Structures are given as C-alpha cells and as structure tokens.
Amino acid sequence: MASSTPAVPRQHNEIVRTDGKSSTVEHQGVAEKFAANFMRDGNAYRSARFPEKIEFVDRKDRMMIFGKANEFTVRAMAETALERGWEKMDVRGNNAVFKSMAYVEGTVRGIEVTGHKPNDKDLQAIARRQVREAARANPVVQAFAEAKTAKAQAAAVKQFPELKEAFEARAAAQKLVKSSGASADDQQDLMNRVNDKIARAIHEGKPMPQMEVKTQVQLHEVERD
C-alpha cells in the first residue's frame, strides 16, 4: 500500500502589535488611502481588481499574508497599523522578503519594528523614502508636480529655472514609455516612478535621471560615467 505524502502546512507571515495596546472599534477596516483597492470579506481583504485573491487577513492587532509577499499589500497593512495607532510591531514568518518589506514600511511610518535585522538594502530603501517625504514639502518639487500643461510648465520654469531640465527629462521619459508597448496601467506606473526619481533629483540638487525602457514594464536608469 502506497504511503500518502503529508500535506505541507500553509505558511503565513504576519505583523503583530506589541506596544501593549489594542485597536479600538472605530479603527477597524483597511487604511483610508488604500480602501478602494480592497474588498472586505469577513476578516479577509480581497483584491478589488482580482476578488478571487485574498491579499491579507485582519485580526485587529495582527495582520497576516499568505504566500508570496506583495509590496503594495504590505504597504497597506503598515498604513492600516499606523491608522490604528500602533507604536511597536513584530514581523514574523519565514518569508525574508515579506519581513524586509514590513520592516521598511513600518519604520518609515515611525513604528518601532522588531523581528527583522535590516540589511543595507533595507536601510537604503528607508533613506530613499525619507528623502521622498522631505521632497514633497519642497516648493520647487511641488511646482514640478503641479505643472501639467505647457503653460503651467513655462510659468514654473520662470519661477524656478532649474525645472527646465526636469520637464525635459519627464518629456523624454514619457516618449519612451509610450513607445514601450506596455499597458495603460503599466505606463502610468512607469511614469509615477519617473516622476518620483525626478522629484528626488530636484530636491537633492542632483543631475536629472536618464531613462531607458528595458522591457514592457521595466524602467531602467542609465548608469552615468
């Protein structure tokens, strides 16, 4: 008689509140800024775009994700934890990618995170996010982000001449993205990343990034000599 192979336990990775407090009833639900991206199904949150997929399970003071880690979902979990007033959290599980993502997302939101020892890549990601947040308060970056038309861009350049190169870099990237063959959603994602890189360059006074499209959904910054 053939022996049956024991079922492999379904692994999950989670963030757990560890500040000794508990979320109140009014703080239930996913973070407001991510609410449109999820559908609630009991304690589970499904993808609004792909409702057959459960993105994470919410147990109020602990949230867990099954299977492959998804950066957007981990970000939503961390933002939800912040809205619920979490001051400390522990990341648990065997998925190193999840633990890294959760550490970064919790840390940039001011939550003390245990359960993961950050590596250089994690620390660099945190530094980039901190620069991004600081850049958003920069008037020059704000002028760049708000100038959507040629007339508005001309006015912004008149006020901040350094934006001329920024708008040229964005226009060049837009041309590349449109010719990439990527879907409309992927094109928007690529341009969001372009605008983020340009905004950080403006804020830090660095040369504008030069871009090339490697595949239909990947944007690559050309290495400078």
C-alpha positions as CSV (number, residue, x, y, z in Angstrom):
1,M,0.0,0.0,0.0
2,A,1.5,3.3,-1.1
3,S,2.1,5.8,1.7
4,S,0.5,9.2,1.3
5,T,2.6,12.3,1.4
6,P,1.7,14.5,4.4
7,A,0.2,17.9,3.5
8,V,2.6,20.8,3.8
9,P,1.3,23.3,6.3
10,R,0.2,26.6,4.7
11,Q,2.7,29.2,5.8
12,H,1.8,32.7,6.7
13,N,3.7,35.8,7.5
14,E,2.4,38.5,9.8
15,I,2.8,41.8,11.6
16,V,1.8,41.8,15.3
17,R,1.1,44.8,17.5
18,T,3.5,44.7,20.5
19,D,3.0,48.1,22.2
20,G,0.7,46.6,24.9
21,K,-2.4,48.5,23.4
22,S,-5.3,47.3,21.4
23,S,-7.1,48.9,18.4
24,T,-10.5,50.3,19.1
25,V,-13.7,49.5,17.2
26,E,-13.6,52.8,15.2
27,H,-10.2,51.9,13.9
28,Q,-11.3,48.8,12.2
29,G,-11.0,48.5,8.4
30,V,-8.2,49.0,6.0
31,A,-6.4,52.4,5.9
32,E,-8.5,55.0,4.2
33,K,-6.0,55.8,1.4
34,F,-6.0,52.1,0.4
35,A,-9.7,51.3,0.9
36,A,-10.6,51.5,-2.8
37,N,-8.1,48.7,-3.6
38,F,-9.6,46.1,-1.3
39,M,-12.9,44.3,-0.7
40,R,-13.7,43.1,2.8
41,D,-14.9,39.6,3.3
42,G,-15.2,38.9,7.0
43,N,-11.7,39.0,8.4
44,A,-10.2,38.8,4.9
45,Y,-9.3,41.6,2.5
46,R,-9.6,40.6,-1.2
47,S,-8.1,42.4,-4.1
48,A,-10.7,44.8,-5.6
49,R,-9.2,44.1,-9.0
50,F,-9.0,40.3,-8.6
51,P,-11.6,39.5,-6.0
52,E,-10.8,35.8,-6.1
53,K,-7.5,36.6,-4.4
54,I,-7.2,37.1,-0.6
55,E,-4.5,39.7,0.0
56,F,-4.4,39.6,3.7
57,V,-6.3,38.6,6.8
58,D,-7.0,41.1,9.6
59,R,-7.2,40.1,13.2
60,K,-7.2,43.6,14.5
61,D,-3.9,43.6,16.4
62,R,-2.2,41.2,13.9
63,M,-2.4,41.1,10.1
64,M,-1.2,38.1,8.1
65,I,-0.4,37.5,4.5
66,F,-0.3,34.1,2.8
67,G,2.0,33.0,0.0
68,K,4.1,35.4,-1.9
69,A,4.8,38.9,-0.4
70,N,3.3,41.8,-2.3
71,E,4.8,45.2,-1.7
72,F,1.5,47.1,-2.2
73,T,-0.3,44.9,0.2
74,V,2.4,45.1,2.9
75,R,2.3,48.9,2.5
76,A,-1.5,48.8,3.0
77,M,-1.0,46.7,6.1
78,A,1.6,49.0,7.6
79,E,-0.6,52.1,6.8
80,T,-3.5,50.4,8.5
81,A,-1.4,49.7,11.5
82,L,-0.4,53.4,11.7
83,E,-4.0,54.5,11.5
84,R,-4.8,52.2,14.4
85,G,-2.2,53.8,16.5
86,W,0.4,51.0,16.5
87,E,3.7,52.2,18.1
88,K,5.5,48.9,18.0
89,M,5.1,45.8,15.9
90,D,6.9,42.5,15.4
91,V,7.3,40.9,12.0
92,R,7.0,37.1,12.0
93,G,7.3,34.3,9.4
94,N,9.8,32.6,7.2
95,N,9.5,34.8,4.1
96,A,12.6,37.1,4.2
97,V,11.1,39.3,1.5
98,F,8.0,39.9,3.5
99,K,9.9,40.7,6.7
100,S,12.1,43.1,4.8
101,M,9.1,44.9,3.3
102,A,7.3,45.1,6.6
103,Y,10.4,46.4,8.4
104,V,10.8,49.2,5.8
105,E,7.1,50.1,5.7
106,G,6.7,50.2,9.4
107,T,9.9,52.1,10.0
108,V,9.2,54.9,7.5
109,R,5.9,55.4,9.3
110,G,7.5,55.8,12.7
111,I,6.6,52.4,14.0
112,E,9.2,50.6,16.0
113,V,9.8,47.2,14.3
114,T,11.3,44.1,15.8
115,G,11.7,40.6,14.3
116,H,14.0,41.6,11.4
117,K,17.6,42.7,11.2
118,P,17.8,45.3,8.4
119,N,20.4,44.8,5.7
120,D,22.0,47.5,3.6
121,K,19.2,47.3,1.0
122,D,16.6,47.9,3.7
123,L,18.4,50.9,5.1
124,Q,18.9,52.4,1.6
125,A,15.2,52.0,0.9
126,I,14.3,53.7,4.2
127,A,16.7,56.6,3.3
128,R,15.1,57.0,-0.2
129,R,11.6,57.1,1.3
130,Q,12.7,59.7,3.9
131,V,14.1,61.8,1.1
132,R,10.9,61.4,-0.9
133,E,8.8,62.6,2.1
134,A,11.1,65.6,2.5
135,A,10.9,66.4,-1.2
136,R,7.1,66.6,-1.1
137,A,7.5,69.7,1.1
138,N,9.9,71.4,-1.2
139,P,8.3,74.3,-3.1
140,V,10.3,73.5,-6.3
141,V,9.2,69.9,-6.3
142,Q,5.6,71.0,-5.7
143,A,5.8,73.3,-8.7
144,F,7.1,70.4,-10.8
145,A,4.4,68.1,-9.7
146,E,1.6,70.6,-10.2
147,A,2.6,71.8,-13.7
148,K,0.6,69.5,-16.0
149,T,0.3,71.8,-19.1
150,A,2.8,73.6,-21.3
151,K,1.6,76.9,-20.0
152,A,1.9,75.8,-16.4
153,Q,5.4,74.4,-17.0
154,A,6.5,77.7,-18.6
155,A,5.3,79.6,-15.6
156,A,7.1,77.1,-13.2
157,V,10.4,77.5,-15.2
158,K,10.1,81.3,-15.0
159,Q,9.8,81.0,-11.2
160,F,12.3,78.1,-10.9
161,P,14.7,78.0,-13.9
162,E,16.2,74.7,-12.7
163,L,12.9,73.0,-13.6
164,K,13.6,73.3,-17.3
165,E,15.8,70.2,-17.2
166,A,13.3,68.4,-15.0
167,F,10.5,68.9,-17.6
168,E,12.7,67.9,-20.4
169,A,13.6,64.7,-18.6
170,R,10.0,63.9,-17.9
171,A,9.0,64.5,-21.6
172,A,11.8,62.2,-22.8
173,A,10.7,59.5,-20.4
174,Q,7.1,59.9,-21.5
175,K,8.1,59.4,-25.1
176,L,10.0,56.2,-24.2
177,V,7.1,54.8,-22.1
178,K,4.5,55.5,-24.8
179,S,6.6,53.5,-27.3
180,S,7.2,50.6,-24.9
181,G,4.1,48.7,-25.8
182,A,3.1,48.5,-22.1
183,S,-0.5,48.6,-21.0
184,A,-2.1,51.8,-19.9
185,D,-1.8,50.8,-16.2
186,D,1.9,49.8,-16.6
187,Q,2.6,53.1,-18.4
188,Q,1.1,55.0,-15.6
189,D,3.1,53.0,-13.0
190,L,6.3,53.7,-15.0
191,M,5.6,57.4,-15.2
192,N,4.9,57.5,-11.5
193,R,8.3,56.1,-10.9
194,V,9.9,58.5,-13.3
195,N,8.3,61.5,-11.5
196,D,9.5,60.1,-8.2
197,K,13.1,59.9,-9.4
198,I,13.0,63.4,-10.9
199,A,11.4,64.8,-7.7
200,R,14.2,63.4,-5.6
201,A,16.8,64.7,-8.0
202,I,15.3,68.2,-7.8
203,H,15.2,68.1,-4.0
204,E,18.8,66.8,-3.7
205,G,20.2,69.1,-6.4
206,K,21.4,66.1,-8.5
207,P,21.5,65.7,-12.3
208,M,18.2,64.6,-13.9
209,P,17.9,60.8,-14.3
210,Q,18.3,59.5,-17.9
211,M,15.9,56.6,-18.6
212,E,15.5,53.7,-20.9
213,V,12.8,51.1,-21.1
214,K,14.3,47.6,-20.7
215,T,11.1,45.6,-21.1
216,Q,7.4,46.5,-21.5
217,V,7.1,47.0,-17.7
218,Q,10.6,47.9,-16.5
219,L,12.2,51.3,-16.5
220,H,16.0,51.5,-16.2
221,E,18.1,54.5,-15.2
222,V,21.1,54.7,-17.4
223,E,24.3,54.5,-15.4
224,R,26.4,57.7,-15.6
225,D,30.1,57.6,-16.3
